[in-house]
Amino acid sequence: MKWYHAAAMGVLAANLAFAQQPVKGAGGSSASSASSAPPAAMTDPGAVGSMQVKSVGQILQENPQLAEKMKEMLPSDVTPEQACSGYNVFEECLSVIHVAKDTNIPFPVLKADTTGKHRIGLEKALEHLAPSANAKNVVKAARKAAAQDMKGISLFG
């Protein structure tokens, strides 16, 4: 085996070993577990490398315009924090909110399909709930809108 193959195999093995280490703040579950519980990045601000991941509450407190925009797109009985519980990535939560608003699918129905033990992807959920919609384009537009909403917002502190 050439030296560079051996070096590449060593790097791969080190990365695999690192990926299987527990994530701080994840309640003892490893990063590679298939748990349906949201990772520490969404529920508990914890160390990721040397960075601290902000909680949804911190992000919204530091960005009141985003919090207000989310409230306007959500049903009146759902707070942005409640809306984002169950999502692994804040931007995914925001994308689902945009899809719900743009398609008039009730947010709780769309959230139920895209979170939890039997969750499916956003595009598949949209195909299921609104078969006549162009799911790929709707999701693409929602992700673009979410990214625009997130401009200048730091998820790490």
Z-matrix of the N, CA and C atoms (Angstrom, degrees):
N
C 1 1.456
C 2 1.528 1 107.73
N 3 1.304 2 115.65 1 131.74
C 4 1.450 3 119.75 2 179.96
C 5 1.526 4 109.49 3 -69.44
N 6 1.333 5 115.97 4 157.92
C 7 1.460 6 121.25 5 -175.15
C 8 1.526 7 111.92 6 -60.65
N 9 1.356 8 117.27 7 -36.81
C 10 1.471 9 118.38 8 -177.54
C 11 1.520 10 111.87 9 -72.63
N 12 1.332 11 117.73 10 -29.69
C 13 1.461 12 119.57 11 173.93
C 14 1.526 13 110.57 12 -66.35
N 15 1.337 14 115.20 13 -42.67
C 16 1.458 15 119.64 14 178.82
C 17 1.523 16 110.60 15 -63.34
N 18 1.331 17 116.42 16 -40.75
C 19 1.469 18 120.09 17 179.33
C 20 1.522 19 110.47 18 -65.24
N 21 1.331 20 117.06 19 -42.54
C 22 1.465 21 120.32 20 179.47
C 23 1.518 22 110.83 21 -63.44
N 24 1.324 23 117.21 22 -40.97
C 25 1.460 24 120.80 23 178.56
C 26 1.530 25 110.36 24 -63.89
N 27 1.332 26 117.11 25 -38.25
C 28 1.462 27 120.92 26 178.32
C 29 1.514 28 111.74 27 -64.57
N 30 1.326 29 116.74 28 -42.44
C 31 1.469 30 121.23 29 178.41
C 32 1.525 31 109.59 30 -64.80
N 33 1.333 32 117.38 31 -43.44
C 34 1.461 33 121.14 32 178.63
C 35 1.523 34 110.98 33 -60.68
N 36 1.320 35 117.04 34 -45.33
C 37 1.464 36 120.56 35 179.55
C 38 1.522 37 111.06 36 -62.70
N 39 1.328 38 117.04 37 -40.99
C 40 1.468 39 120.57 38 179.00
C 41 1.521 40 110.78 39 -64.43
N 42 1.343 41 117.26 40 -40.93
C 43 1.465 42 120.72 41 178.94
C 44 1.519 43 111.33 42 -65.73
N 45 1.323 44 117.30 43 -41.07
C 46 1.459 45 120.07 44 178.54
C 47 1.519 46 110.88 45 -64.23
N 48 1.324 47 117.11 46 -41.92
C 49 1.462 48 120.56 47 179.14
C 50 1.520 49 110.44 48 -63.93
N 51 1.334 50 117.12 49 -41.24
C 52 1.461 51 120.58 50 179.71
C 53 1.523 52 110.66 51 -65.78
N 54 1.330 53 117.83 52 -40.27
C 55 1.466 54 121.49 53 -178.04
C 56 1.515 55 111.85 54 -65.30
N 57 1.339 56 117.98 55 -21.82
C 58 1.453 57 120.50 56 -178.48
C 59 1.516 58 112.61 57 -91.99
N 60 1.327 59 118.08 58 -0.25
C 61 1.455 60 120.70 59 177.53
C 62 1.515 61 109.83 60 -73.55
N 63 1.335 62 117.42 61 149.52
C 64 1.470 63 119.59 62 178.21
C 65 1.520 64 111.05 63 -63.88
N 66 1.336 65 115.59 64 147.09
C 67 1.444 66 121.81 65 176.43
C 68 1.510 67 108.09 66 -89.27
N 69 1.338 68 117.53 67 129.15
C 70 1.458 69 121.01 68 -179.99
C 71 1.522 70 109.76 69 -60.11
N 72 1.317 71 115.86 70 130.16
C 73 1.459 72 120.70 71 177.79
C 74 1.518 73 113.53 72 87.40
N 75 1.326 74 117.57 73 3.18
C 76 1.461 75 119.78 74 -177.45
C 77 1.519 76 111.86 75 -94.85
N 78 1.315 77 117.72 76 15.33
C 79 1.449 78 120.29 77 175.83
C 80 1.512 79 112.97 78 71.29
N 81 1.336 80 116.83 79 27.66
C 82 1.447 81 120.87 80 175.37
C 83 1.507 82 114.29 81 86.66
N 84 1.314 83 119.43 82 -4.70
C 85 1.455 84 119.51 83 178.27
C 86 1.519 85 108.89 84 -81.73
N 87 1.298 86 115.91 85 147.69
C 88 1.453 87 119.24 86 -179.01
C 89 1.511 88 109.97 87 -81.75
N 90 1.335 89 115.16 88 160.84
C 91 1.453 90 120.64 89 -178.74
C 92 1.515 91 111.97 90 -65.07
N 93 1.332 92 117.26 91 -22.85
C 94 1.452 93 119.05 92 -177.22
C 95 1.523 94 112.81 93 -97.25
N 96 1.333 95 118.61 94 3.92
C 97 1.458 96 119.60 95 -178.95
C 98 1.515 97 110.21 96 -71.63
N 99 1.309 98 115.99 97 156.07
C 100 1.463 99 121.32 98 -178.72
C 101 1.519 100 110.67 99 -97.32
N 102 1.310 101 117.41 100 32.75
C 103 1.455 102 122.42 101 -178.26
C 104 1.523 103 110.45 102 -65.54
N 105 1.321 104 116.86 103 147.29
C 106 1.451 105 120.18 104 176.87
C 107 1.521 106 111.44 105 -85.96
N 108 1.330 107 117.07 106 -6.10
C 109 1.459 108 120.59 107 177.96
C 110 1.520 109 109.45 108 -70.54
N 111 1.333 110 117.43 109 141.16
C 112 1.451 111 119.16 110 179.30
C 113 1.524 112 110.21 111 -66.06
N 114 1.326 113 117.25 112 145.97
C 115 1.452 114 119.82 113 -179.93
C 116 1.517 115 110.96 114 -69.70
N 117 1.318 116 114.57 115 169.54
C 118 1.451 117 121.54 116 -177.76
C 119 1.518 118 112.02 117 -56.26
N 120 1.331 119 118.14 118 -29.30
C 121 1.454 120 121.07 119 -177.16
C 122 1.523 121 112.40 120 -59.12
N 123 1.339 122 118.16 121 -27.82
C 124 1.456 123 119.87 122 -179.04
C 125 1.526 124 112.59 123 -100.34
N 126 1.325 125 118.50 124 -29.96
C 127 1.451 126 119.79 125 -171.68
C 128 1.517 127 114.46 126 -103.97
N 129 1.307 128 117.17 127 -29.72
C 130 1.449 129 120.84 128 -173.90
C 131 1.511 130 109.17 129 -142.14
N 132 1.338 131 117.71 130 113.66
C 133 1.452 132 117.14 131 178.78
C 134 1.520 133 108.82 132 -61.54
N 135 1.293 134 116.60 133 121.35
C 136 1.461 135 120.70 134 -177.99
C 137 1.500 136 110.53 135 -143.35
N 138 1.304 137 114.82 136 176.90
C 139 1.451 138 119.89 137 -177.61
C 140 1.518 139 110.62 138 -74.38
N 141 1.290 140 116.69 139 131.85
C 142 1.453 141 124.03 140 170.32
C 143 1.515 142 103.43 141 -126.90
N 144 1.331 143 115.73 142 101.26
C 145 1.451 144 118.29 143 -169.52
C 146 1.515 145 106.36 144 66.85
N 147 1.312 146 116.69 145 -124.46
C 148 1.457 147 120.40 146 177.55
C 149 1.531 148 111.10 147 -106.98
N 150 1.327 149 117.70 148 8.60
C 151 1.462 150 122.04 149 -178.10
C 152 1.528 151 109.62 150 -101.02
N 153 1.308 152 116.94 151 150.65
C 154 1.455 153 123.17 152 173.37
C 155 1.522 154 108.06 153 -101.68
N 156 1.309 155 117.56 154 128.49
C 157 1.459 156 122.45 155 177.14
C 158 1.523 157 107.59 156 -87.45
N 159 1.320 158 115.70 157 129.10
C 160 1.461 159 120.21 158 -179.69
C 161 1.526 160 110.27 159 -76.08
N 162 1.314 161 115.20 160 147.59
C 163 1.465 162 120.51 161 173.75
C 164 1.526 163 108.35 162 -76.21
N 165 1.329 164 116.04 163 164.68
C 166 1.459 165 121.06 164 176.98
C 167 1.532 166 109.20 165 -58.16
N 168 1.325 167 116.19 166 -42.76
C 169 1.462 168 120.23 167 178.66
C 170 1.521 169 112.78 168 -58.39
N 171 1.330 170 116.77 169 -42.46
C 172 1.468 171 120.80 170 179.03
C 173 1.530 172 110.57 171 -65.14
N 174 1.319 173 116.66 172 -43.79
C 175 1.468 174 120.49 173 -179.75
C 176 1.521 175 109.89 174 -59.71
N 177 1.329 176 116.48 175 -45.76
C 178 1.466 177 120.25 176 -177.69
C 179 1.519 178 112.19 177 -71.23
N 180 1.338 179 116.76 178 -35.55
C 181 1.467 180 119.76 179 178.01
C 182 1.527 181 110.94 180 -65.32
N 183 1.319 182 116.33 181 -37.61
C 184 1.462 183 120.66 182 -179.84
C 185 1.526 184 112.29 183 -79.69
N 186 1.327 185 117.32 184 -13.48
C 187 1.464 186 122.25 185 -176.70
C 188 1.523 187 109.78 186 -133.35
N 189 1.337 188 117.21 187 71.57
C 190 1.466 189 120.69 188 -174.81
C 191 1.531 190 113.62 189 -61.13
N 192 1.333 191 117.41 190 -28.64
C 193 1.469 192 119.13 191 178.40
C 194 1.528 193 110.07 192 -66.09
N 195 1.328 194 116.71 193 -40.74
C 196 1.459 195 120.33 194 177.91
C 197 1.528 196 109.99 195 -66.15
N 198 1.314 197 116.50 196 -42.98
C 199 1.470 198 120.51 197 178.63
C 200 1.525 199 110.40 198 -58.35
N 201 1.320 200 116.55 199 -44.00
C 202 1.464 201 121.09 200 -179.88
C 203 1.529 202 111.34 201 -65.67
N 204 1.323 203 116.35 202 -41.60
C 205 1.464 204 120.38 203 178.92
C 206 1.527 205 110.61 204 -62.43
N 207 1.332 206 116.41 205 -42.36
C 208 1.462 207 120.14 206 178.71
C 209 1.521 208 110.71 207 -63.40
N 210 1.346 209 117.14 208 -42.43
C 211 1.470 210 120.79 209 178.92
C 212 1.524 211 111.05 210 -59.32
N 213 1.334 212 116.36 211 -39.34
C 214 1.464 213 120.75 212 -179.60
C 215 1.527 214 112.11 213 -66.59
N 216 1.329 215 117.55 214 -29.95
C 217 1.464 216 121.21 215 -178.06
C 218 1.529 217 112.87 216 -88.01
N 219 1.327 218 117.10 217 -15.70
C 220 1.468 219 121.94 218 -176.17
C 221 1.526 220 111.52 219 -96.81
N 222 1.329 221 117.03 220 158.64
C 223 1.468 222 119.02 221 171.37
C 224 1.528 223 109.34 222 -59.44
N 225 1.316 224 117.05 223 150.66
C 226 1.469 225 121.00 224 -174.70
C 227 1.523 226 113.31 225 -62.09
N 228 1.327 227 118.06 226 -22.97
C 229 1.464 228 120.20 227 -178.74
C 230 1.541 229 113.67 228 -93.05
N 231 1.344 230 117.11 229 8.09
C 232 1.460 231 121.45 230 179.96
C 233 1.526 232 109.13 231 -120.73
N 234 1.331 233 116.58 232 121.82
C 235 1.467 234 120.66 233 176.57
C 236 1.530 235 108.94 234 -83.86
N 237 1.313 236 118.10 235 158.52
C 238 1.468 237 119.96 236 175.96
C 239 1.536 238 112.52 237 -56.91
N 240 1.322 239 116.97 238 -37.56
C 241 1.468 240 120.11 239 178.56
C 242 1.532 241 110.62 240 -63.51
N 243 1.337 242 116.27 241 -43.62
C 244 1.468 243 120.29 242 177.68
C 245 1.529 244 110.59 243 -64.63
N 246 1.324 245 115.80 244 -40.08
C 247 1.463 246 120.43 245 -179.50
C 248 1.519 247 111.37 246 -60.51
N 249 1.311 248 117.12 247 -38.22
C 250 1.467 249 120.74 248 -174.74
C 251 1.524 250 113.77 249 -88.02
N 252 1.322 251 117.69 250 -8.37
C 253 1.468 252 117.69 251 177.32
C 254 1.525 253 108.56 252 -65.98
N 255 1.304 254 115.71 253 134.59
C 256 1.456 255 120.91 254 -179.19
C 257 1.516 256 114.32 255 99.12
N 258 1.319 257 117.65 256 -12.07
C 259 1.461 258 120.98 257 177.50
C 260 1.522 259 109.45 258 -97.14
N 261 1.322 260 115.98 259 140.52
C 262 1.453 261 120.91 260 -179.87
C 263 1.519 262 112.73 261 -79.34
N 264 1.317 263 116.63 262 -23.73
C 265 1.463 264 122.00 263 -175.31
C 266 1.528 265 108.41 264 -131.81
N 267 1.323 266 116.63 265 129.64
C 268 1.462 267 121.65 266 -178.91
C 269 1.522 268 111.43 267 -56.70
N 270 1.323 269 117.93 268 -43.36
C 271 1.458 270 121.18 269 -177.92
C 272 1.534 271 111.69 270 -64.17
N 273 1.328 272 117.51 271 -30.86
C 274 1.470 273 120.26 272 176.09
C 275 1.526 274 110.04 273 -65.87
N 276 1.322 275 116.27 274 -42.31
C 277 1.467 276 120.60 275 176.42
C 278 1.526 277 110.10 276 -57.47
N 279 1.306 278 115.65 277 -47.51
C 280 1.460 279 120.81 278 -179.35
C 281 1.535 280 111.01 279 -63.09
N 282 1.321 281 117.64 280 -38.03
C 283 1.471 282 121.37 281 177.16
C 284 1.526 283 111.00 282 -63.10
N 285 1.327 284 117.02 283 -42.37
C 286 1.467 285 120.76 284 179.23
C 287 1.527 286 110.01 285 -63.90
N 288 1.311 287 117.41 286 -40.18
C 289 1.464 288 121.14 287 177.53
C 290 1.534 289 109.87 288 -60.43
N 291 1.331 290 116.67 289 -43.97
C 292 1.468 291 120.38 290 178.70
C 293 1.531 292 111.29 291 -63.34
N 294 1.339 293 117.42 292 -43.97
C 295 1.469 294 120.25 293 179.36
C 296 1.526 295 110.01 294 -61.11
N 297 1.315 296 117.36 295 -44.35
C 298 1.465 297 120.74 296 179.90
C 299 1.529 298 110.79 297 -59.47
N 300 1.318 299 115.63 298 -45.12
C 301 1.465 300 120.11 299 -179.82
C 302 1.532 301 110.78 300 -65.42
N 303 1.329 302 116.79 301 -45.31
C 304 1.460 303 121.25 302 -174.65
C 305 1.531 304 113.53 303 -70.79
N 306 1.326 305 117.17 304 -24.56
C 307 1.467 306 120.70 305 -176.56
C 308 1.526 307 113.39 306 -109.36
N 309 1.322 308 116.74 307 -3.41
C 310 1.468 309 122.61 308 -176.10
C 311 1.524 310 112.84 309 61.50
N 312 1.328 311 117.01 310 24.98
C 313 1.464 312 121.14 311 172.09
C 314 1.527 313 106.00 312 -83.51
N 315 1.316 314 118.97 313 130.15
C 316 1.468 315 119.46 314 179.11
C 317 1.539 316 110.54 315 -56.92
N 318 1.323 317 115.59 316 129.55
C 319 1.460 318 119.77 317 -177.35
C 320 1.528 319 112.51 318 -52.87
N 321 1.340 320 120.07 319 -46.24
C 322 1.468 321 118.76 320 -178.92
C 323 1.538 322 113.44 321 -58.28
N 324 1.319 323 117.23 322 -32.76
C 325 1.461 324 120.89 323 179.02
C 326 1.529 325 109.82 324 -69.28
N 327 1.327 326 116.48 325 -46.13
C 328 1.463 327 120.99 326 179.56
C 329 1.529 328 110.79 327 -65.93
N 330 1.323 329 116.30 328 -39.28
C 331 1.464 330 120.19 329 178.44
C 332 1.531 331 110.47 330 -63.75
N 333 1.315 332 117.27 331 -41.20
C 334 1.464 333 121.00 332 -179.55
C 335 1.533 334 111.03 333 -59.41
N 336 1.321 335 116.97 334 -36.44
C 337 1.467 336 120.29 335 179.32
C 338 1.532 337 112.52 336 -76.62
N 339 1.333 338 117.92 337 -26.32
C 340 1.466 339 120.58 338 -172.77
C 341 1.528 340 114.05 339 -105.64
N 342 1.328 341 117.19 340 6.73
C 343 1.471 342 121.08 341 175.96
C 344 1.524 343 108.51 342 -135.74
N 345 1.295 344 116.07 343 172.85
C 346 1.458 345 121.12 344 174.67
C 347 1.512 346 113.67 345 87.64
N 348 1.308 347 113.48 346 -174.17
C 349 1.461 348 121.28 347 -173.73
C 350 1.533 349 113.02 348 -62.74
N 351 1.322 350 117.83 349 -37.15
C 352 1.466 351 122.10 350 -176.11
C 353 1.527 352 111.75 351 -109.45
N 354 1.338 353 116.00 352 34.49
C 355 1.463 354 119.83 353 -176.28
C 356 1.523 355 111.63 354 -65.96
N 357 1.329 356 113.19 355 151.05
C 358 1.459 357 121.02 356 174.73
C 359 1.518 358 107.02 357 -125.76
N 360 1.302 359 116.67 358 164.07
C 361 1.458 360 121.21 359 -179.76
C 362 1.519 361 111.79 360 -64.45
N 363 1.313 362 115.03 361 159.99
C 364 1.463 363 120.95 362 -177.47
C 365 1.528 364 111.46 363 -60.98
N 366 1.310 365 117.63 364 -43.74
C 367 1.468 366 120.07 365 -179.39
C 368 1.532 367 111.20 366 -64.33
N 369 1.331 368 116.82 367 -42.70
C 370 1.476 369 120.41 368 178.22
C 371 1.528 370 110.52 369 -64.65
N 372 1.330 371 116.73 370 -40.54
C 373 1.465 372 120.11 371 178.49
C 374 1.518 373 110.74 372 -61.64
N 375 1.317 374 116.07 373 -41.89
C 376 1.462 375 120.09 374 179.73
C 377 1.529 376 110.93 375 -66.32
N 378 1.336 377 116.87 376 -40.53
C 379 1.461 378 119.95 377 176.65
C 380 1.531 379 111.01 378 -60.14
N 381 1.329 380 115.68 379 -36.57
C 382 1.468 381 121.37 380 -179.68
C 383 1.531 382 111.52 381 -72.20
N 384 1.336 383 116.45 382 -43.01
C 385 1.461 384 121.14 383 -173.11
C 386 1.529 385 113.75 384 -86.87
N 387 1.323 386 116.79 385 -27.36
C 388 1.467 387 121.03 386 -179.52
C 389 1.522 388 108.48 387 -139.02
N 390 1.333 389 117.21 388 75.78
C 391 1.469 390 120.92 389 -175.26
C 392 1.531 391 114.69 390 -58.02
N 393 1.318 392 117.11 391 -26.55
C 394 1.467 393 119.32 392 -178.45
C 395 1.528 394 112.64 393 -82.44
N 396 1.315 395 117.95 394 -11.57
C 397 1.469 396 121.14 395 -179.97
C 398 1.526 397 109.57 396 -78.58
N 399 1.312 398 116.17 397 149.98
C 400 1.463 399 121.01 398 172.93
C 401 1.523 400 106.39 399 -83.36
N 402 1.329 401 115.99 400 88.29
C 403 1.468 402 122.30 401 -170.84
C 404 1.521 403 112.24 402 -55.40
N 405 1.311 404 116.70 403 -43.84
C 406 1.468 405 120.05 404 -176.97
C 407 1.532 406 110.80 405 -60.64
N 408 1.315 407 116.95 406 -46.23
C 409 1.471 408 120.52 407 -179.40
C 410 1.522 409 112.53 408 -69.69
N 411 1.331 410 116.72 409 -39.38
C 412 1.466 411 120.27 410 179.58
C 413 1.525 412 110.21 411 -63.59
N 414 1.325 413 116.93 412 -45.06
C 415 1.465 414 121.08 413 -179.80
C 416 1.527 415 110.28 414 -66.58
N 417 1.323 416 116.48 415 -40.33
C 418 1.470 417 120.11 416 178.31
C 419 1.532 418 110.40 417 -60.67
N 420 1.320 419 116.82 418 -44.54
C 421 1.466 420 120.89 419 179.20
C 422 1.531 421 110.91 420 -65.37
N 423 1.335 422 116.84 421 -38.83
C 424 1.466 423 120.60 422 179.80
C 425 1.528 424 110.68 423 -66.73
N 426 1.323 425 117.21 424 -41.44
C 427 1.471 426 120.36 425 178.45
C 428 1.528 427 110.48 426 -64.84
N 429 1.320 428 115.69 427 -38.25
C 430 1.468 429 119.85 428 177.49
C 431 1.537 430 110.47 429 -64.82
N 432 1.323 431 116.60 430 -43.05
C 433 1.471 432 120.80 431 178.40
C 434 1.533 433 110.63 432 -64.21
N 435 1.333 434 116.27 433 -40.92
C 436 1.470 435 119.86 434 178.58
C 437 1.525 436 110.66 435 -64.09
N 438 1.321 437 116.29 436 -42.93
C 439 1.477 438 119.94 437 178.34
C 440 1.526 439 109.96 438 -62.16
N 441 1.330 440 116.80 439 -39.33
C 442 1.466 441 120.43 440 177.66
C 443 1.531 442 110.19 441 -64.19
N 444 1.322 443 116.79 442 -42.52
C 445 1.466 444 120.79 443 178.10
C 446 1.533 445 111.07 444 -61.38
N 447 1.325 446 116.04 445 -31.64
C 448 1.466 447 121.60 446 -174.87
C 449 1.528 448 113.29 447 -87.14
N 450 1.333 449 117.73 448 -6.46
C 451 1.473 450 120.06 449 -178.80
C 452 1.515 451 110.58 450 -54.23
N 453 1.320 452 115.09 451 129.95
C 454 1.452 453 121.05 452 177.30
C 455 1.517 454 114.34 453 79.80
N 456 1.317 455 118.12 454 2.23
C 457 1.455 456 121.72 455 -178.99
C 458 1.527 457 109.25 456 -100.91
N 459 1.304 458 114.94 457 127.96
C 460 1.455 459 120.34 458 179.61
C 461 1.534 460 109.53 459 -96.89
N 462 1.318 461 115.41 460 131.55
C 463 1.459 462 120.61 461 177.00
C 464 1.538 463 111.10 462 -90.62
N 465 1.308 464 115.66 463 -5.46
C 466 1.463 465 121.45 464 -178.46
C 467 1.512 466 109.73 465 -118.95
N 468 1.315 467 115.14 466 145.75
C 469 1.470 468 117.89 467 179.81
C 470 1.493 469 112.18 468 -142.19
